[in-house]
Amino acid sequence: MRHKVPVTRLGIPLNAALAAALMLALVAGPAWAQSPSTGTPAATPAPKKKSSKTKPAPPAPAAPAKPVEAPPAKPGVAADPKEEAEARRYMACLESAKHSPAIALQSAESWKNSGGGPPALHCSAVALFEMKRYQEAALRFESLADAAPKREVKVGALEQASQAWFLAGRPDMAEKQLDTALALKPGDADLLTDRGIFRANLGRLEQAIGDWTEALKTAPDRDDVLALRATALRKTNQPAAARADADRAVAINPKNVDALLERGTLRQMAGDTGSAMEDWNAVKAIAPDSNAAQTAESNLARAAAAKPK
């Protein structure tokens, strides 16, 4: 049976960093070559956040990348009106993708076909993502990675492709994209965190623990990663190590509901039901409308039913 872990970091696939890198390239000079056109195969259904007894739910699609301000022109260098117009068009397209993705997709396609290059390709991928056409979005992000000349754009596009593949129900393809991204940017904590999530959802918990351990070497105070590793350690029969991670995650961020939920489970396993119930009640108080709160409520009900009369 495959073990699942919480999908906590996948709420930010369309990050502003990629938009910033694209914007800088667009405004700073003629670096963009024509991007190849990409086919649009039929989308596959999206699949998964873990509760202690329930199947993980899929991460909610995030808002598209926030448009960024165009960098100021270098002193003594006149701004190119055409490049400024393209930059404004890119920002407008991303903003439209957030509110009217179908219209944004049509606009991005027209722009791409008339030579819009990677910025147009990125906007079309964002629009497809917002329309929940995740497989098509993933392929567009891959095309963007192929077309982009700069490493930071390639890595950002590969990360977005990986998360779109994950939502399309293909954690294997998601992992593949992050393998490529990590070859370009070894040791990146965000990439390692995501790859660990994908590996865990493929049932490879030991490899997931390895990725999160590597991520924590460069980002030791990432409470989200500690919470993820705590769950995986528990599921691989390492309760003492799991408890250490959960305790540290809560110490760093007392409002991390995933860490509290996990620590409650570990406390109950150790026979300390009273402390476990304190953690689960804290989850309900901090995030009453969350999936974690629903799980905490179920755990509290079972714990109450198990108490001697």
C-alpha positions in Angstrom: 0.0 0.0 0.0 1.3 3.4 -0.9 1.8 5.9 1.9 0.8 9.5 1.4 2.0 12.6 3.1 0.6 16.2 3.3 1.0 18.3 0.2 1.7 21.6 2.0 4.0 23.5 -0.4 2.1 23.1 -3.6 0.1 26.2 -3.2 2.6 28.4 -5.1 3.3 26.9 -8.5 2.9 30.2 -10.4 5.6 32.2 -8.5 6.4 35.8 -9.1 10.1 35.0 -9.5 9.6 33.4 -12.9 7.5 36.4 -14.0 10.2 38.7 -12.8 12.9 36.9 -14.7 10.8 36.9 -17.9 10.0 40.6 -17.4 13.7 41.4 -17.0 14.6 39.6 -20.1 11.8 41.2 -22.0 12.6 44.8 -21.0 16.4 44.4 -20.9 17.0 43.3 -24.4 16.3 41.1 -27.4 17.3 37.8 -25.8 14.1 35.9 -26.7 14.1 33.6 -29.6 10.9 32.5 -31.1 9.3 29.9 -28.9 8.2 26.6 -30.5 4.5 26.1 -30.7 3.1 23.3 -28.5 0.2 21.0 -29.1 -2.7 20.8 -26.7 -3.5 17.1 -25.9 -6.6 16.3 -24.0 -6.3 17.1 -20.3 -6.2 14.3 -17.7 -8.2 14.5 -14.5 -6.5 16.2 -11.5 -5.9 13.9 -8.7 -4.5 14.4 -3.4 -3.2 16.9 2.0 -2.9 14.1 4.2 -4.9 13.5 7.3 -3.9 10.7 9.6 -6.6 8.4 8.3 -7.9 9.9 5.1 -6.7 10.1 1.6 -4.7 13.2 0.7 -6.6 16.0 -1.1 -5.1 17.9 -4.1 -3.4 21.2 -3.4 -5.6 24.1 -4.5 -4.6 25.8 -7.7 -2.8 29.0 -6.8 -3.3 32.5 -8.3 -1.2 33.2 -11.4 2.2 34.8 -11.1 1.8 38.4 -9.8 2.9 40.8 -12.5 6.1 42.7 -11.5 7.1 46.2 -12.2 9.4 46.7 -15.2 13.0 47.3 -14.1 14.1 50.9 -14.6 16.1 51.7 -17.6 19.9 52.0 -17.1 21.1 55.6 -16.7 21.8 57.2 -20.1 20.0 54.4 -22.0 16.7 55.3 -23.5 13.8 52.8 -23.0 12.7 51.0 -26.1 9.0 51.8 -26.6 8.4 48.5 -28.2 9.9 46.5 -25.4 8.0 48.6 -22.8 4.8 47.9 -24.7 5.6 44.2 -24.7 6.3 44.3 -21.0 2.9 46.0 -20.3 1.2 43.4 -22.5 2.8 40.6 -20.5 1.7 42.0 -17.2 -1.8 42.6 -18.5 -2.0 39.0 -19.8 -1.0 37.5 -16.5 -3.5 39.7 -14.7 -6.2 38.6 -17.1 -5.3 34.9 -16.6 -6.1 35.3 -12.9 -9.6 36.6 -13.6 -10.6 35.5 -17.1 -8.3 32.6 -18.1 -10.2 31.7 -21.2 -9.9 35.2 -22.6 -6.2 35.4 -21.5 -5.5 32.1 -23.3 -7.0 33.4 -26.5 -5.0 36.6 -26.3 -1.8 34.7 -25.4 -2.2 32.4 -28.3 -2.6 35.3 -30.7 0.4 37.0 -29.2 2.5 33.8 -29.4 1.6 33.2 -33.0 2.7 36.8 -33.9 6.1 36.4 -32.3 5.4 36.9 -28.6 8.0 34.4 -27.5 8.4 33.0 -24.0 6.4 35.7 -22.2 3.4 34.8 -24.4 4.1 31.1 -23.9 4.2 31.6 -20.1 0.9 33.5 -20.1 -0.8 30.7 -22.1 0.5 28.1 -19.6 -0.7 30.2 -16.7 -4.2 30.5 -18.3 -4.4 26.8 -18.9 -3.4 26.1 -15.4 -6.1 28.4 -14.1 -8.6 26.6 -16.3 -7.5 23.3 -14.6 -6.2 22.0 -17.9 -3.2 20.8 -16.1 -1.6 18.4 -18.6 -1.7 21.1 -21.3 -0.3 23.6 -18.9 2.5 21.3 -18.0 3.5 20.8 -21.6 3.5 24.6 -22.1 5.7 25.1 -19.1 8.1 22.5 -20.5 8.2 24.4 -23.8 9.0 27.5 -21.9 11.9 25.8 -20.2 13.2 24.7 -23.6 12.8 28.2 -25.1 14.3 30.2 -22.3 17.9 31.1 -22.5 18.4 32.0 -18.8 18.9 29.4 -16.0 16.5 31.0 -13.6 13.7 31.0 -16.1 14.3 27.4 -17.1 14.3 26.3 -13.4 11.1 28.3 -12.7 9.3 26.8 -15.7 10.4 23.3 -14.8 9.1 23.8 -11.3 5.8 25.0 -12.6 5.6 22.1 -15.1 6.2 19.7 -12.2 3.4 21.0 -10.2 1.0 21.1 -13.1 1.9 17.4 -13.8 1.2 16.6 -10.2 -2.2 18.1 -10.4 -2.8 16.2 -13.6 -2.3 13.0 -11.6 1.2 12.3 -12.8 3.7 12.5 -9.9 6.1 10.5 -11.9 6.3 13.2 -14.6 6.4 15.8 -11.8 9.5 14.1 -10.3 11.1 14.0 -13.7 10.9 17.7 -14.2 12.4 18.4 -10.8 15.3 16.0 -11.5 16.1 18.3 -14.5 15.6 21.4 -12.4 17.9 20.1 -9.7 20.6 19.3 -12.2 20.5 23.0 -13.1 20.2 24.2 -9.5 21.6 21.5 -7.1 20.6 21.7 -3.5 17.7 24.1 -3.9 15.4 23.6 -0.8 12.2 24.4 -2.6 12.9 21.9 -5.4 14.0 19.2 -3.0 10.9 19.8 -0.9 8.6 19.3 -3.9 10.4 16.3 -5.2 10.1 14.7 -1.8 6.3 15.3 -1.9 6.1 13.7 -5.4 8.2 10.7 -4.3 6.1 10.2 -1.2 3.0 10.2 -3.3 4.7 7.5 -5.4 5.2 5.4 -2.2 8.9 6.0 -2.0 9.1 7.4 1.5 12.7 6.7 2.1 13.7 8.7 -0.9 11.3 11.5 0.2 12.9 11.6 3.6 16.3 11.9 1.9 15.1 14.9 -0.2 13.7 16.6 2.9 16.8 15.9 4.8 18.9 17.6 2.1 16.5 20.5 2.0 16.8 21.0 5.7 20.6 21.2 5.4 20.3 24.6 3.6 17.0 25.6 5.3 17.1 24.2 8.8 14.1 26.3 10.1 11.6 25.2 7.4 8.8 24.1 9.7 6.8 22.8 6.7 9.6 20.5 5.7 10.0 19.2 9.3 6.3 18.5 9.4 6.5 16.5 6.1 9.5 14.5 7.3 7.8 13.8 10.7 4.9 12.2 8.9 7.1 10.1 6.7 9.3 9.1 9.6 6.3 7.9 11.5 5.1 5.9 8.6 8.5 4.2 8.3 8.4 3.2 12.0 10.7 5.9 13.3 8.5 7.5 16.0 11.3 9.0 18.1 12.8 10.8 15.0 9.3 11.8 13.9 8.5 13.3 17.3 11.7 15.3 17.3 10.8 16.8 13.9 7.2 17.5 14.9 8.3 19.2 18.2 10.9 21.3 16.3 8.3 22.4 13.7 5.9 23.5 16.4 8.6 25.3 18.2 9.5 27.2 15.1 5.9 27.9 14.1 3.3 27.2 16.8 0.5 27.8 14.2 1.7 25.1 11.8 -1.4 22.9 11.8 0.2 20.0 9.9 2.9 19.8 12.6 0.4 20.0 15.4 -1.8 17.4 13.8 1.2 15.1 13.4 2.5 15.7 16.9 -1.0 14.9 18.3 -0.9 11.5 16.4 2.6 10.8 17.8 1.5 11.7 21.3 -1.5 9.5 21.1 0.7 6.6 19.9 2.9 7.2 23.0 -0.2 6.9 25.2 -0.5 10.6 26.0 -4.0 11.1 24.8 -4.5 14.3 26.8 -1.7 16.1 25.1 -2.7 14.7 21.8 -6.2 16.2 22.2 -4.6 19.6 23.2 -2.8 19.6 19.8 -5.9 18.6 17.9 -7.9 21.3 19.6 -5.2 23.8 18.8 -5.5 22.8 15.1 -9.3 23.5 15.2 -8.7 26.9 16.9 -6.0 28.0 14.4 -7.6 26.9 11.2 -11.3 25.9 11.8 -12.2 25.6 8.2 -9.2 23.6 7.0 -8.8 19.9 6.1 -6.5 19.6 9.1 -9.3 20.8 11.4 -11.7 18.1 10.0 -9.1 15.5 10.6 -8.4 16.9 14.1 -12.2 16.7 14.8 -12.3 13.1 13.7 -9.3 12.2 15.9 -10.9 14.0 18.9 -14.1 12.0 18.4 -12.3 8.7 18.3 -10.1 9.6 21.3 -13.2 10.6 23.3 -15.0 7.4 22.3 -12.0 5.3 23.4 -12.0 6.8 26.9 -13.1 4.5 29.7 -16.6 5.3 30.8 
